[in-house]
């Protein structure tokens, strides 16, 4: 098998007339499919349940985008059984065949690109370019993991030894659980699902309750590509019930989770306990968010720093674990930079996602309530420079918000808000800026704007984050280019989209034969 070399999928920005009109058409066609019902998929069979999960449009919550069946404990058991039944057959597929299937899935997703983007616009409130980036990343994950898996098919090199035939090779773990977030409902879900199945594992997939339709679309793609029944099972349900049950289940071999720190800590603790009948240590992979900072010193290009800050803080309404929520500025240029950031933020347009504004709605009423509660905290901890309010309209619209005079130890400078809220912190010098940036329990992304080489090199050594960016925005890691994952309580640093990620889902077996 000789696939084309992997290259990241370009992100459409809809500047051309053709792309713009194709997206408008896709939005009309997708809207015509609102309200459809998506059953569970267990062992290739469609399963309906008495209860449903209803997914609404956060730009206009009275609109039902779609609904899925709602799994309970019985369906979770059935899905895990189906995954284990499918495992021996899928494990024994030649790696080239598994990789070829995922490459076909990537092509199907590419063909449906505008349609999938439209679903993301409606279901989770992404503007067109954010939706395009999400779908492009999903395509990238399929291609990258399909190609990366090929390097493990011939095993690992070992030293020769007289009188013996020695080999070491990789085998998959078994059946695991994927628990995905709502903020990248196609990209992250696709990556978390494609990686384990690429190397021969099977999975039960519990998507976020807010984005069950996007997850159903992934399963349409995998089914069209020819994925055998039971290799991936679609199991929407409540995380506190179905997710928690699967985490503690003795037959769950691994758990791949992206979400909040609080839930991640519970998963890690639960999975560490040996359940009756369990014969392995569960592998747990966690990506849990951040409190990400951009440092700007007096040598920086202030216009570039302001632009990157606004992009990093407010892209997709700040609902990214990599989003900038702290801007740490050296005293000498503080006022100039804040003025530049304020001007650019004031110009941002907030509105329904289908109209392609700069910012769409927050994901849900729960998310809106959380963000507004932090804004109230911010009023006590800093000075409100801009925003700080809910906007008119039926959707969950919150104005992009800036606070300054914020202490490094303030709650809004320490706790993940996951919304369009940026805290600006003044520091006397670059060394202090680094200390403040590292003063957090997280360690996911960070950025530095400086023209001083020695400062960039110091940050390279001492800025303790998994993904560090110099003189550019701190969001938008590319699969295969910037392996993604964080330090400290940002997670287990599995580095999704990196050269070693698939090893998480493999174990090495060594075999010796005496001549």
Secondary structure, 3 states (H helix, E strand, C coil): CCCCCCCCCCCCCCCCHHHHHHHHHHHHHHHCCCCEEECEEECCEEECCCCEEEEEECCEEEEEEEEEECCCHHHHHHHHHHHHHHHHHHHCCCHHHHHHHHHHHHHHHHHCHHHHHHHHHHHHCCCHHHHHHHHHHHHHHHHHHHHHHHHHCCCECCCCCCCEEEEEEEEECCEEEEECCCCCCCHHHHHHHHHHHHCCCEEEEECCHHHHHHHHHHHHHHHHHCCCCCCEEECCCCHHHHHHHHHHCCCCCEEEEECCHHHHHHHHHHHHCCCCCCCCCCEEEEECCCCEEEEECCCCCHHHHHHHHHHHHHHHHHCCCCCEEEEEEEHHHHHHHHHHHHHHHHCCCECCHHHCCCECCCCCHHHHHHHHHHHHHHHHHCEEEECCCECCCCCCCECCEEEECCCCCCHHHCCCCCCCEEEEEEECCHHHHHHHHHCCCEECEEEEECCCHHHHHHHHHHCCCCEEEECCCCCCCCCCCCCECCEECCECCCCECCCCHHHHHEEEEEEEEEC
